[in-house]
Amino acid sequence: MRIDIGISAENLKKVNGVLNNVLANGNIIYIKLRKFHWNVSGPDFMEYHKLFEEQYEAIAQAIDDVAERISTLGGMAAGTTSEFAKLSELKETPGKCPAPLDMLKELLADHETIIKGLRKGVDDCDEKYKDAGTADFLTELMQDHEKMAWKLRHYFR
């Protein structure tokens, strides 16, 4: 059934494209957080282990929320690792596991990349695609990533 919520079909398609990019970035950082959680070692093992777990649990909920937003707007959520890799700006390093502080730096850079993408998505959804609901949704998600980045940044002060 056609969705009639005051947003053109063309704009809904573009909004769902933005959201699938957000979904892909979320899945890539989620996988990276799990990898780091499983493989961190050293004198601060438990602190990092718990930090990574806290973040991947928050990201898991966000991933589900993004996928449901896509469905709500009549789109199809990407759902394969190949789609995530294609749609995401984040890079993985297969077969490598950085030292704990390098893990934090990599995750911080990833959160900042996600935040910049979300900021653009907020503006595009609001101004170009006339979807204030998705702009608000992305704003909240952006604030969550800003807080996660803030926590990581404190390791380098």
C-alpha positions in Angstrom: 0.0 0.0 0.0 1.2 3.5 -0.9 2.4 5.7 2.0 0.5 9.0 2.2 2.2 11.0 5.0 2.9 14.3 3.2 6.3 13.4 1.8 6.6 12.7 -1.9 7.5 9.1 -3.0 10.7 10.5 -4.5 11.7 12.2 -1.2 10.8 9.0 0.8 13.2 7.1 -1.4 15.9 9.6 -0.8 15.3 9.6 3.0 15.5 5.8 3.0 18.8 6.1 1.2 20.1 8.4 3.9 18.8 6.0 6.6 20.3 2.9 4.9 23.7 4.7 5.0 23.2 5.4 8.7 22.2 1.7 9.1 25.4 0.6 7.3 27.6 2.8 9.4 25.9 1.5 12.5 26.5 -2.1 11.6 30.1 -1.5 10.7 30.9 0.2 14.0 28.9 -2.4 15.9 31.0 -5.2 14.4 34.2 -3.3 15.1 33.1 -2.8 18.7 32.5 -6.5 19.1 35.9 -7.3 17.6 37.6 -5.0 19.9 35.6 -6.2 22.9 36.6 -9.8 22.2 40.3 -9.0 21.5 41.3 -6.2 23.8 44.1 -7.1 26.3 46.5 -5.4 28.7 46.4 -3.8 32.1 43.2 -1.9 31.4 41.4 -4.9 29.8 38.3 -4.8 32.0 37.7 -1.0 31.6 38.0 -1.2 27.8 36.0 -4.5 27.6 33.1 -2.9 29.5 33.4 0.4 27.5 33.1 -1.5 24.2 30.2 -3.6 25.5 28.4 -0.4 26.6 28.8 1.1 23.2 27.9 -2.0 21.1 24.7 -2.5 23.2 23.7 1.1 22.5 24.6 0.8 18.8 22.6 -2.5 18.6 19.4 -0.7 19.7 20.1 2.2 17.4 20.5 -0.2 14.4 17.1 -1.7 15.2 15.5 1.7 15.5 17.0 2.9 12.1 15.8 -0.3 10.4 12.3 0.2 11.8 12.3 3.8 10.6 13.2 2.7 7.1 10.3 0.2 7.2 8.0 2.8 8.7 8.7 5.0 5.6 8.0 2.2 3.2 11.6 1.3 2.4 13.7 -1.9 2.7 16.5 -1.9 5.2 19.8 -3.2 4.0 20.6 -6.4 5.8 23.8 -8.0 4.5 27.4 -7.4 5.3 28.1 -6.8 1.6 25.4 -4.0 1.6 26.8 -2.5 4.8 30.4 -2.5 3.4 29.2 -0.9 0.2 27.0 1.8 1.9 29.3 2.7 4.8 32.0 5.3 5.0 33.7 3.4 7.8 36.7 1.2 7.0 37.5 -2.2 8.5 40.9 -3.8 9.0 40.4 -7.6 8.5 43.1 -9.8 10.2 44.4 -6.9 12.3 43.8 -5.9 15.9 45.2 -2.6 17.1 46.6 -1.9 20.5 44.0 -0.7 23.0 44.7 3.1 22.6 44.6 2.7 18.8 41.2 0.9 19.2 40.0 4.0 21.0 41.4 6.3 18.3 39.8 4.3 15.5 36.4 4.2 17.2 36.6 8.0 17.9 37.3 8.7 14.3 34.4 6.4 13.3 32.0 8.1 15.6 33.1 11.5 14.3 32.6 10.3 10.7 29.1 9.1 11.7 28.3 12.4 13.4 29.3 14.4 10.3 27.1 12.1 8.1 24.2 12.4 10.6 24.6 16.2 10.6 24.3 16.3 6.8 21.4 13.8 7.0 19.5 16.0 9.5 19.9 19.0 7.2 19.0 17.1 4.0 15.9 15.4 5.6 14.7 18.7 7.0 15.5 21.1 4.1 15.6 19.0 0.9 13.2 16.2 1.6 10.7 17.9 3.9 10.8 15.1 6.5 11.0 16.7 9.9 10.3 13.4 11.7 13.4 11.8 10.2 15.5 14.9 10.9 14.5 14.7 14.6 15.2 11.0 14.7 18.7 11.6 13.2 19.3 14.5 15.6 18.8 12.2 18.6 21.0 9.5 17.1 23.7 12.2 16.4 23.5 13.3 20.0 24.0 9.6 21.1 27.2 9.3 18.9 28.4 12.7 20.2 28.3 11.4 23.8 30.0 8.1 22.8 32.8 10.2 21.1 33.0 12.4 24.1 33.7 9.4 26.3 36.4 8.1 24.0 38.0 11.6 23.7 38.6 11.7 27.5 41.2 8.9 27.2 43.4 11.4 25.3 43.4 14.4 27.6 
